[in-house]
C-alpha cells in the first residue's frame, strides 16, 4: 500500500524527468549537430566533456554541481541576487538529472545524424535551401527516431537518478524526494522493506511503460 508521501515522490519523479528531458532537448540537439557535422577544432574535447557524466560517479557530479551553485560561487551569487535558489529545491533535482542524462540524449541523436546521407544536405543547398530550411525539412525529420530514443533513455535515466540528486537537492519529503530517494529512506528504516519493494515495482512499471509508449509512437510515425 502506497502512502501519500509515496504518491508525492512518484509525482515529483515524473516532474523532474519530464522537465529535465524537455529542457535538455534543444541544447542536446545542438551539441549532437556540432559533434556530427562540424569540423571545429577541439571537437574531441567537447565530446569528452559531454560524455564525462557517463563515467563519473553521480556523487562526484552532485558535489561539483553543489560547488557550482553554492552561495560562494560566482554562479550561485548571481542566482542569489536574482532571488533564485537551486540547492535543496526541485530545480536542483532537475539540474542534476539533466546533467547525468544529457550524454545519453546527445549520443542517440548524434548516431541518428551521422546516419543521414550527406547527399541530402548537399542537394538541399544546391536547390537554395538555407541552414534552417535544411534543418527542419531534412535533418529533424530523418533523425526523429534517434531523437525519440534519446529522450526515452534520458527520461528513464532521470527517473532513476539518485547520487547527484541527493547531494544537490537533498532528500526532503514532499519537496525533493523522488522515487529513488524514497526507496533509500525506506531501506534505512526498520520494517521499511515492503514499502521499498512497492516503490521499486512502481519504478519498474514506469520505466517499462515509457519504453512501450516510445516504441508505439515510433511504429505509428513509421507507418505515416
For each residue, the residues with C-beta under 8 A, 3 or more apart:
1: 198
2: 6 7 10 195 198 199 202
3: 6 7 195
4: 7 8
5: 8 9 173 174 177 182
6: 2 3 9 10 182 195 198 199 202
7: 2 3 4 10 11
8: 4 5 11 12 173 174 177
9: 5 6 12 13 173 177 178 179 181 182 199
10: 2 6 7 13 14 179 199 202 206
11: 7 8 14 15
12: 8 9 15 16 90 93 176 177 178
13: 9 10 16 17 159 178 179 180 203 206
14: 10 11 17 18 159 206
15: 11 12 18 19 90
16: 12 13 19 20 90 93 94 97 158 161 165 178
17: 13 14 20 21 97 155 156 158 159
18: 14 15 21 22 155
19: 15 16 22 23 94
20: 16 17 23 24 94 95 97 98 101 154 155 158
21: 17 18 24 25 101 105 151 154 155 158
22: 18 19 25
23: 19 20 27 94 98
24: 20 21 27 28 98 101 102 105 154
25: 21 22 28 29 105 147 151
26: 29 30
27: 23 24 30 31 102
28: 24 25 31 32 102 105 106 109 150 154
29: 25 26 32 33 109 147
30: 26 27 33 34
31: 27 28 34 35 46 50 106
32: 28 29 35 36 105 106 107 109 110 113
33: 29 30 36 37 38 113 139
34: 30 31 37 38 40 43 46
35: 31 32 38 43 46 47 50 106 110
36: 32 33 110 113 114
37: 33 34 113
38: 33 34 35 43
39: 43
40: 34 43
41:
42: 45 46
43: 34 35 38 39 40 46 47
44: 47 48
45: 42 48 49
46: 31 34 35 42 43 49 50
47: 35 43 44 50 51
48: 44 45 51 52
49: 45 46 52
50: 31 35 46 47 102 103 106
51: 47 48 54 55 103 107
52: 48 49 55 56 103
53: 56 61 99 100 102 103
54: 51 103 104
55: 51 52
56: 52 53 60 61
57: 60 61 163
58: 61 62 100 161 162 163 164
59: 62 63 163 164 167
60: 56 57 63 64
61: 53 56 57 58 64 65 96 99 100 163 164
62: 58 59 65 66 96 163 164 165 166 167 168
63: 59 60 66 67 167
64: 60 61 67 68
65: 61 62 68 69 92 95 96 99 164 167 168
66: 62 63 69 70 87 167 168
67: 63 64 70 73
68: 64 65 73 75 76
69: 65 66 73 75 76 79 86 87 92 95 168
70: 66 67 73 76 87
71: 76 77 80
72: 76 77
73: 67 68 69 70 76 77
74: 77 78
75: 68 69 78 79
76: 68 69 70 71 72 73 79 80 86 87
77: 71 72 73 74 80 81
78: 74 75 81 82
79: 69 75 76 82 84 85 86
80: 71 76 77 83 84 85
81: 77 78
82: 78 79
83: 80
84: 79 80 91
85: 79 80 88 89 91
86: 69 76 79 89 91 92 95 168
87: 66 69 70 76 92 168 169 170
88: 85 92 169 170 172 175 176
89: 85 86 92 93 169 175 176
90: 12 15 16 93 94 169 175 176
91: 84 85 86 94 95
92: 65 69 86 87 88 89 95 96 165 168 169 170 176
93: 12 16 89 90 96 97 161 165 168 169 176 178
94: 16 19 20 23 90 91 97 98
95: 20 65 69 86 91 92 98 99 168
96: 61 62 65 92 93 99 100 161 164 165 167 168 169
97: 16 17 20 93 94 100 101 157 158 161 164 165
98: 20 23 24 94 95 101 102 158
99: 53 61 65 95 96 102 164
100: 53 58 61 96 97 157 158 161 164
101: 20 21 24 97 98 104 105 153 154 155 157 158 161
102: 24 27 28 50 53 98 99 105 106 154
103: 50 51 52 53 54 106 107
104: 54 101 107 108 150 153 154 157
105: 21 24 25 28 32 101 102 108 109 150 151 153 154
106: 28 31 32 35 50 102 103 109 110 150
107: 32 51 103 104 110 111 150
108: 104 105 111 112 146 147 149 150 153
109: 28 29 32 105 106 112 113 143 146 147 150
110: 32 35 36 106 107 113 114 146
111: 107 108 114 115 146
112: 108 109 115 116 142 143 145 146 147 149
113: 32 33 36 37 109 110 116 139 143 146
114: 36 110 111
115: 111 112 146
116: 112 113 120 121 138 139 142 143
117: 120
118: 121 122
119: 122 123
120: 116 117 123 124 138 142
121: 116 118 124 125 134 138 139
122: 118 119 125 126
123: 119 120 126 127
124: 120 121 127 129 133 134 137 138
125: 121 122 128 129 134
126: 122 123
127: 123 124
128: 125
129: 124 125 133 134 137
130: 133 134
131: 134 135
132: 135 136
133: 124 129 130 136 137
134: 121 124 125 129 130 131 137 138 139
135: 131 132 138 139 140
136: 132 133 139 140
137: 124 129 133 134 140 141
138: 116 120 121 124 134 135 141 142
139: 33 113 116 121 134 135 136 142 143
140: 135 136 137 143 144 147
141: 137 138 144
142: 112 116 120 138 139
143: 109 112 113 116 139 140 146 147
144: 140 141 147 148 221
145: 112 148 149 218 221 222
146: 108 109 110 111 112 113 115 143 149 150
147: 25 29 108 109 112 140 143 144 150 151
148: 144 145 151 152 214 217 218
149: 108 112 145 146 152 153 214 218
150: 28 104 105 106 107 108 109 146 147 153 154
151: 21 25 105 147 148 154 155 214
152: 148 149 155 156 210 211 214
153: 101 104 105 108 149 150 156 157
154: 20 21 24 28 101 102 104 105 150 151 157 158
155: 17 18 20 21 101 151 152 158 159 210
156: 17 152 153 159 160 207 210 211
157: 97 100 101 104 153 154 160 161
158: 16 17 20 21 97 98 100 101 154 155 161
159: 13 14 17 155 156 178 179 203 206 207 210
160: 156 157 179 180 203 207
161: 16 58 93 96 97 100 101 157 158 164 165 178 180
162: 58 165 166 180 181 184
163: 57 58 59 61 62 166 167
164: 58 59 61 62 65 96 97 99 100 161 167 168
165: 16 62 92 93 96 97 161 162 168 169 176 178 180 181
166: 62 162 163 169 170 171 181 184
167: 59 62 63 65 66 96 163 164
168: 62 65 66 69 86 87 92 93 95 96 164 165
169: 87 88 89 90 92 93 96 165 166 172 176
170: 87 88 92 166 176
171: 166 176 177 181 184 185
172: 88 169 175 176 177
173: 5 8 9 177 182 185
174: 5 8 177
175: 88 89 90 172
176: 12 88 89 90 92 93 165 169 170 171 172 181
177: 5 8 9 12 171 172 173 174 181 182 185
178: 9 12 13 16 93 159 161 165 181 182
179: 9 10 13 159 160 182 183 199 202 203 206
180: 13 160 161 162 165 183 184 203
181: 9 162 165 166 171 176 177 178 184 185
182: 5 6 9 173 177 178 179 185 186 199
183: 179 180 186 187 196 199 200 203
184: 162 166 171 180 181 187 188
185: 171 173 177 181 182 188 189 192
186: 182 183 189 192 193 195 196 199
187: 183 184 192 193 196
188: 184 185 192
189: 185 186 192
190:
191: 194
192: 185 186 187 188 189 195 196
193: 186 187 196 197
194: 191 197 198
195: 2 3 6 186 192 198 199
196: 183 186 187 192 193 199 200
197: 193 194 200 201
198: 1 2 6 194 195 201 202
199: 2 6 9 10 179 182 183 186 195 196 202 203
200: 183 196 197 203 204
201: 197 198 204 205
202: 2 6 10 179 198 199 205 206
203: 13 159 160 179 180 183 199 200 206 207
204: 200 201 207 208
205: 201 202 208 209
206: 10 13 14 159 179 202 203 209 210
207: 156 159 160 203 204 210 211
208: 204 205 211 212
209: 205 206 212 213
210: 152 155 156 159 206 207 213 214
211: 152 156 207 208 214 215
212: 208 209 215 216
213: 209 210 216 217
214: 148 149 151 152 210 211 217 218
215: 211 212 218 219
216: 212 213 219 220
217: 148 213 214 220 221
218: 145 148 149 214 215 221 222
219: 215 216 222 223
220: 216 217 223 224
221: 144 145 217 218 224
222: 145 218 219
223: 219 220
224: 220 221
